[in-house]
Amino acid sequence: MWIFGAAQPACVVSCKREASVSEQQGTPETVGTHLKVTQLLVRNTSLRGWRGGKRKETWPRPAPLLLTGSRRDGGGAISWRRRPWPHRTCSARPPGWPPPAPCCRCAAAPGSSSSSSSSSSGVPGGSRPSPSQPAGVSFPCQVLFRAVTFGLNAFTLRHLSRELLGVVNVRLTLLYSTVLFLAREAFRRACLSGSTKRNWTKTINLLWLTVPLGVFWSVFLGLVWLHLLEVPDPSVVPHYQAGVVAFGLSAIIELLGEPFWVLAQAHLFVRLKVIAESLSVVSKCVLTVILVILYPQWGLYIFSLAQLLYTSVLVMCYIIYFGMFLGSPEATKKSFPVTRMKALLPKVVEDETFLNWKEARLTWSFFKQSFLKQILTEGERYVMTFLNVLNFGDQGVYDIVNNLGSLVARFIFLPIEESFYVFFAKVLERGKNVKDQKQDDIAMAANVLEQLLKLVLLIGLTITVFGYAFSQLALDIYGGSMLSSGTGPNLLRCYSLYVLFLAINGVTECFTFALMCKEEVDRYNFVMLALSFTFLCISYFLTHWHGSVGFILANCFNMGIRIAHSTHYIYDYFKESTYRPLTGLLPSPVLMLIYVISGVITAFSEVFFCCDKGWMARLIHISIGAVCFAATIITMFCMETKLVHFVRSQFLSRYMKKGT
């Protein structure tokens, strides 16, 4: 959790793919264990869901690379061309996006339905925009405001105590996210299921029930936070009671905008969503920085006021937009189902029920699953909060380091996983063994999987090797001595190793989930559920033995089990063919030797030059690291020529064409 909110989930995409299609159909019974488990496992990756008012599944993400391939020669070279967005095979679609009409191949996929039609696109006028279009609108804006908040975070960290950060980032944020999740998650899923051709008056009536539900959870959980949990020392973290009240109230304020949010999401108002969240986050950042500079003694008052401002700006953006949009010529032209602002308030219609009882029952079905999902989703935070395994200072440092370490997973590995999940699901037919597939497709998929595994392996190894020697320097530059002293450097070093596990797990599960049939996914989900509870237990014991590092070690153990399962599936899948894509996990021996030498040299360099010997010593340390990194890259280019060709044809050519 950043101080100002905004960490994004990372490697849970592969766990969610199988559930998304059935969820959009609005039938939790069809989802079965998919819904209960595949979206429960955020905590297994130790990468936070969105905080500070952002929902845990925030769309749109960066536009996927929609690729297909064709052999150019007999030597295994592959060329790529753009392909339209696949239909049902791409289950990694934004929540609320209408189910597309299935193609002939997708119709056979588990969970697909042939009853969908383009008329349910949810876009006024019946047109369905490409998912890449809204992503193109939102991604630059997201990068811009994230860069701003990143810089403001670095500035603010130097003016705050670890204990204050721990209370805000873990304790109070957990209260806020728990209230929002229990009050609105089931309603969102139910009201975004199916077509936009519905009685919106009854849907809006149902959505307004989130407000009294939010009041109930805010009061109930607020009392728990005030009277049952450990209260911070007032001399270190002042105004804790006011912080609990403010964060609970901010959740209620955000729920006031729920009808507007669902209506915008159902009709694909992506730009509105991005702008509203950007303005609210930046407003929160600016107010926090101003108050930290002018009134540092205010303690939790600072973050309480910033949180209330965040939710108020977020809700007001939606209200102002719909106030201008409803009744306008554009809304009339698109036959928008709501014509005036008054229609967005609860309304009793004569001779009709107040609610759509089908949606209400669907909401209840989703709601029954919410408790378990929330416990698993926020597992680490609940362990920290209720079991007191870490003090507030360690909680704050762990949360910041955890989010810093997850940057690579969010911005590099996540787009790769999403893109190639689409590719594998399109090239290979789900549920068929290797002999029943087209052999050209098998050859292509095996080649791509091998190179993709090698690519993420080398990225992960590079981060692990160089992250060990530069963790302390990175934390010192970012947050000063508060992060670079104590447990911070060891946490980031362990997280550098964890990134390697994330990299391999993301690709192996990407392939596995693209090919599993429904029965295989069901069995896997039960295994994942057991792993989730095992993870929570291991986290508890490891934190007693190794402090906050224990959480990361537990995540490494969990990811290792998942990697073992996925690689076993891949091995069994290809064992009756001549292809062995798992050899991508075996880099060149010469390259491995360079990694070992670079790791040893940079480790000694850190001991002699970093980080309390002045900036000149730091520059020497950075220079030594740069030389070792350059040697590693040169060796990589020389020894992994097939991978270099893959990267050039797969990624670089795409961006070069964009620039011309």
N, C-alpha and C positions, 0 to 999 in steps of 0.2 A: 504494500500500500504506500503510494507516494503521499507526501504530506497533503497535497492538494487533490488527491484522488488520482485515478487513471492508471491502473495496471491492467493489462489485458490477458485473457487466458491464452494459454499456449498450446501444449501438446495434447489437449483433450479432444481435438477435432476428430481424430481417428476413432475415439471411443463414442462419439456422438453420431457418427454418420448413419449407422443403421437405424437409429431411432427417429431421425428427422422426418423421413417420408411419412411414417405412420402417424407421427404427432401432427403433421399438417392436415392429415385426413380427419383429425379430431376424434380418434378412437383410442383411448388409453388401453382398452382391453387388447387391441391389436398390437400396441407397443409392447405390452407384457413386461418382461424383464428389461427390455431395451430402455424404456423410459425410466424405470427404477434405477438402472445401473449405469447405462452408457452416459448419462449426464450427471452421474453422481461423483465421478472420479476426478474432478478437478483437483482435489487435494492430493491425489496420487502424484501429480506432476509438480506439486509445490509452487505452481505458478498461479498467482492470484487471479480471481475474477475481477471484473471492473469494480472500482470503488468510487466513492465520492459522487454517487448519484448515477453512475453508469451501470447498466445492467450487465449481468455476467456474460451474456451472449450478445455482443454488440456487432451489428452488421451495418453496412457492408464492409467486408475486409478487402484488402488489395486484390485487384482483378486476377483470377487464376490464369495460368498459361494453359490454354485449351489446345492440345497438341494431338496430332496423329502422325504416323510415320510411314515411310516407304523405303524399301531397300534400293539403294542406288547401284550397288555392285555386289559381287560375290564375296567380298572381303569383310562384310559385316558393317560397312559404313552406313549410317542412317541419316536421312535428311528429314526435315520436319516442315509441316505446313499448318496453317491455322485451320481450326475446325470449329463449326458452330457449337454453342453450348449444348452439351448432351442433356437428354431429358431425365428420365427417371433414374438413370445410373448415377447422376450427380445428386446424391442425397445431402451433400454439404451445402444446403441452401439456407438463406437467411430465414429465421423464424418469421412467419407471417407472409412469406412469399407464397403465392398460390401454387398448388401442384400443377406442373405442366402436363401436357398430353404425352403419354409414353410412346416411345418409338417401338419398333417391332422387337428389338433386342431387350429393351428395358421392360417390356410388358411381362417378360418371364422372370424378372428379378423379384426376390422376396420383398413383400411389402408394397409392391407396385399395384396400381389400380388403373384399370382401363376406363373408368368412369369419368376421369378428369377431362376437361375440355378447355379450349382456349377462352371460352366465354367466362370462365371463372378466374380470369387473370387478375382481377382485382384492380385493373387500371381503367379509369373512366374512358369509355369509348371502345373498350375491348382490346386495345393494343397491349402487347407485353414487351416492355423494354428489356434489352439485354442486361444481365447482371453486371457486366463490365461497365455499363454507363454510370449507374450510381456510384460504383466503386471509384471510378475515375474522378467523380465530383468530390467525393469525401476524402480520399486518401491524402492529397496534398494539404488539405485543410487540417486533417488530423496530425500530419507530420509537423506542420507549422506550430500548432498550439501545443503539441507535446514538446517540441524543442523549447518553447517559451517556458513551459512549466518545469522542464528539466533544469533550466538555468536558474529559475527562481527557487526551486528546491535546494539546489546547491548553495545558494546565498542564504536561505533561511536556516539550513541545518547548522550553520556556524553560530547561530544566535539562540539555539534551543538546547535543553538538556535531554539526555537519553530517556529519562523517566517520563518526561512530558510527551515525547514522541511515542513511547510505548503505550501510554494510556490512550492517546488519540488514534494512532494507527492500528492498534489491536483491540483494546477494550471498547472504546466508543464506536469505532467503525463496525465492530461486530454487532453491537446493538442496533445500529442503523441498518445494516444489511440484513439482519435477521428479521426485523420488523417489515422491511420492504418485501423480502422474499415470502414470508408467511402471509402477508396481506394481499399481494398482487400476482405472484407467479402463476398460480392456478388460473386466475382470471385472464391473464394475458394469453396463456396457451389455449384456453377454451375459446376466447373471442377472436383469436387470429386463426382458428382452424376453419378450413373450408373456404367457401366463396365469399366475396364481399356483397353478393346479392342476398341480403338478409334484411330483417326488420331491425334497423339500427336504433330505433327508439328503445326496444327491449334490451338490446345489447348495451346501450349506454346506461340504462337503468341498472343492469347487472354490474357494470363497471363502477358505478357510484357506491356499491356495497363495499368496495375496498377501503373507503374512508372510515366508516365505523369499525371495520375489522382492524384497520391500522391503529385507530385510537385504542382499541382493546389491547392489542399486542404491545403498543408503546407503553401503556400504563402497567401492564402485567410485567413485561420484561424490565421496565424502568425500576420497578420495585425490587426485582431480583438483583439488578445491577447496583442498587443503592444499599440493600440490606443483607443480601446473602453473599455477595462477593467481597473480596478484600478491597478496602478503601485506601487509595494512595495517601501518603503522608502529605497533609495540607501545606507544610512548609516547602515541599519539593514540587508538588503538583497541586496548586491552589484551585479552588472553585470546581471540584469534581462533581458535586451535586448539580451545579448549573450546567455543566457539560452533558450530563446524562439527560437532563430535561431538554436541552437544546437539540441534541441529536435525535431524541425521540420525536420532538416537535417537527424537526426538518423532514423526517420520514412521512409524517402526516401531511405536511405541505406538499411534498412531492406526489403523494397519492391524489391530491386534488387535480392534478393534471393528467391522471390516468386515462379518462375518456378521450382527451385530445391526443395523447400519445398513441393509443391503439388505433384511432381513426387515421392518424398520419401514417402509422406503420402499415396498416392494411392497404392503403392506397399509395404506398411507395414514395412518400414525401421524404426522400433520403436527405436532400439538401437541408430541409428544415431541421431534421434530427441532428445533423452534423453541426450546423450553425448554432443551434440552441445549446448543445453540449459544449461547444467551443467557447461561446460567450460566458456560460455559467462557470466553467473551469477557470478561464482567465480572470473573471471577476473575483472568484475565490482566491486565486493566487495573489492578485494585486492587493486585495484587502488584507490578506494574511501578512504580506511583506510590510505593508504600511504600519499595521498594528504591532508587529514584532519590533520594528525600528522605534516607533514612538512610545509604545506602552508595553515593554517586555515583561513587566511585573504582572500583567493581567492574566497570565497563564492560560487556562482553558477558556477564558472569556474570548480570547483571540480566535480560537478554532471554532467556538460555538457560533460567534457572529459570522465567521466566514462560511460555515456550513449552512446557516440559515440564509445567507445571501445566495449561496449556490443554488439551493432548491427553489428559492423565490425567483431568481432570474430564469431558471430552467422552465418553470411553470409559466411565467409571464411571456416568454418567447412563444410558447404554443398558443396561449390565449390571444396575444396580439396578432399572430399570424392568421389564426382562424377568424378573428374579428375582421381582418382585412379581406380574407379570401372568400368567406361565405357570402353569398349574394353578389359576388363580382361576376363580370361577363365570362371570365375563365371558368369559374365553378359552374355556371349555367351551361356553358359549352360542353363541359365534360360530364354533365348530368350527375353532379356530385350528390350523394344521397342525403346530405344535411344542407339545409338552405339558410339557416340563421342560428345565431349563437344560443338563443333560447332553447333550441332543440337539443343542445348538449347538456341540458339540465335534466334531472329526473322528472318523468312525466307519466301521469296515469291516463291511459286511453280507455274510453268507455267501451264496454262489451269486449274487452281484451284483457288478457292476463298482464300483470305488471312486468313479468320476466318471461324470457324464452326458457321454458323448463328443460328443454334439451340441452341448452348451453349451461344451465344451472347444474344439471346432473353431471355434465362433463366437467364442470369446474370442481365439483365435489370429488370426482374421481381423481383429478389431478391433485387436489388439495390433500387427499389421504396419503399421497406419495411424498408430500413436501417435507415432512419432518425428517425422514431418513435421508432424503437427498441433501437437505441443508446441513445435517450433521456431518455427512461425508464430504460435502463441498467445502465446509469451513472447519474441517477436522483439526488442523493445526491450531487455529485460533481458539477453538473450544478447549483443546488440551491446555493451551497456555492460560486461558482465562479461568477455567473451573478447577484445574488440578494444580495450579501454582508451581509448575515445573521451572519457570523462569521468572526472574524479577522484571519489573517494568522497563528497566534500562536495557537488559538483554533482549526483551521483546522488541523494543524500538529498533535496536541495531540489526537484529535478525530480519525484521520486516524490510528495512531499507536495503540491506545487502541482498536479500532474496529477490527483490524487484530489480535491482541493478543487474544481478546475474541472469535474470530471465529476459533481458533485452534481446540477446542473441536469439533465443528460442522464439520470441514473438516476431522479430523482424526478418529472420532468415529461415529458420526451420518451418515455421507455420505456413508461409506461402508455398514452400516446396511441397509440404505434405498435401495441402489442399489441391494444388495443381496436378500432382501426379496420382493422387487418388482418382481424380477425374479421368486421367489418361488410362490407368490400369482398368478401371471399371468400364471404359469404352472399348478397349482393345480385347480384353478377355471376357468370356461369358461367365457370369456368376454361377457357382454350384456345379460346374463341369470340371472333370479331371483333365490332366494335361493331354491325354490321348484323344479326347473328344473335342479339343480346341483346334483351330486352324494353326498349322505348324509355323506358318510365317508370323502369325500373331504371337505365338509362344516364343519364337526366336527374338522378336522385337522386344517383348516384355522382359524376357530374361536379360537381354543386353542392357536395357534401360535400368532395370533394377540393380544389376551389378554395378554399373557406373554411378548410380544414385547412392548406393550404399557406400561406395568408396568416397564419393564427394562429401557426404555428411560425416563420414568417419574422419577424413582428413581435417575438415573444419573443426570437429570436436577435439581431435588430438592437438591441433594448433592452439585452441583455446585452453585446453588442459595444461599443456606444457608451458606456454607463455603466461597464462593466468596465474600460475603458482608464483612466479617471480615478480609479477607486477601488480598483484592484488593490493598490497599495502600502499604502493605509490598511487594507484587509481583511487583508492578510498581517501587518501590524504588530499589529493587534488580536489576530489568531489565534495567531501564533507569535513575536511580538516581533521584535527586530532581526535574528535569525538568518534569518528569511524575507524581511523587508522590505528588507534590504540585499542588494547583489549582484545575481544574475540572477533572483531570485524575482519581482519586479514585472514584468519583461519577459516572463517565462514565463507569468504569469497573464494579461497583456494579450494575448499571442498565443493563449492558450487561449480567451479571450473571443471572438476571431475564429473559432477552431475550433468553438466551440459553435454558431455560425451554420451552418457546414457540416454539423455533426451533425444539426441540426434539420431542414434541408431534405432531407438524405439519408435520414433516418429515414422521413419520410412518403412520399417518392417511391419508395423501395424497398418500403415497406409496400404500396403500391398495385401495384407491379410484380410482386412475388412472389405477391400474391393472384390474379393473372390469368395468369401464365406457365404454359404447359403444361410437361410433363416435359422435352421436347426443348429448349425455350428455357432452362429452368433449367440443364440440362446444359451448354449452350453458355456460359451466363453464368458457371457455376462455373469453367470453364477460364480465362475472362477474369479472374476473381477470383484464381485461383491465380497467374497471371502478375503481377497487380497486387500480390499479397502479396510475392513475391520482389523486384519493383521497389521496393516500399516499404522493404524491408530495405536494399537497395543505396543508395537515396536517403537514408535515415536515416544511413547510415555517412558518406556524403560531406558532407551538410549539417551534421552535428555537428562535422566537422573545420573547417567554415567559420564556423558560427554557434554552436557550443557546444550546450548542451542545448535551445536554441530550435529547433535543426535538427530534432529529433524531432517537434515540433508542426508545423513547416512541412511536413515529409514527410507527416504525417497530413492536413494541409489539401490537399495535392496529391492524395493518394489519394482523399479524400472528394470532391474536385472531379471526378475521373474517374468515380467511381461516380454522382455526381449527373448528370453529362452523359449517361451511359448510361441512367439511369432516366427522365430528362426526354425523351430521344429516343424511348424506348419509349412513354411516355404521349402524346407528340405524334403518333406513328404510329398509336397506338390510336384516338385521337379525330379524326384528320384527315378521315375520311369522314363525320363527324357535324357538327352545328352547334355543338357544345360545345367550349370552350377552357378547361379547368380550369387550365392553366399560367398564365393571367392572374392567378392568386392570388399569383404571385411578383412582381407589380408593385403595390407599395403606392401610396397617394395621394401625388402630388407635394408637396402641402402638408405631409403627415406626414414625408416625407423631408427637407424643408427644416427642420422642427423638430428632427429627429434631428441634422442637421448643426450647427445652432445650439447645441443642447444639448451635443454633443460638443466643440465649440470652447470654450464657456463653462466646462464642467467641467474641460477640460484646462488652461486658464489658472488656474482655481481651485486645481487640484492644485499647480501651480507656485508660487503665491503663499501658499497656506495649509497645504500638507501636505508632509511629515508630521513635521517636526522643529521645529515652532514652537509646541508646546504644545497642550493640549486645546481651548482656546478657538478657536484657528485651525482645528483639526480640525472642531469643531462648525460653524464658518462654512462650511467646505468641504462638510460633510454637508448643511447647510441649502440651499446653492446647488444641490447635486445633487438635493435633494428638490423644489425649485421647478421645476427643469428636467424632472424625472421627472413631476411633476404636469401640467406643460404638455403633455408628450408624451402622457400618458394622456387628457387632455381632448381633445386634437386627434384622438386615435385614436377616441374615442367619437363625435366630431362627423363625421369623414370616413369612417369604416369602419362605418357603421350596419348593413350586412348581416352583417358579422362579429360585431358585438355581439349581434345577434339570434341568430346561430348559437351563440355561447358561452352565452347565457342558456338557450336551449332544450336545448342539448346537455349542459352541465355543471352550471350553477348550479341548474336546476330539480331535478336528480337529488339534490343534497345538501340542498336545501330540503325535499324530500319525506322524506328520511331523518330530518330533524330534527323533523318533525311526527308 
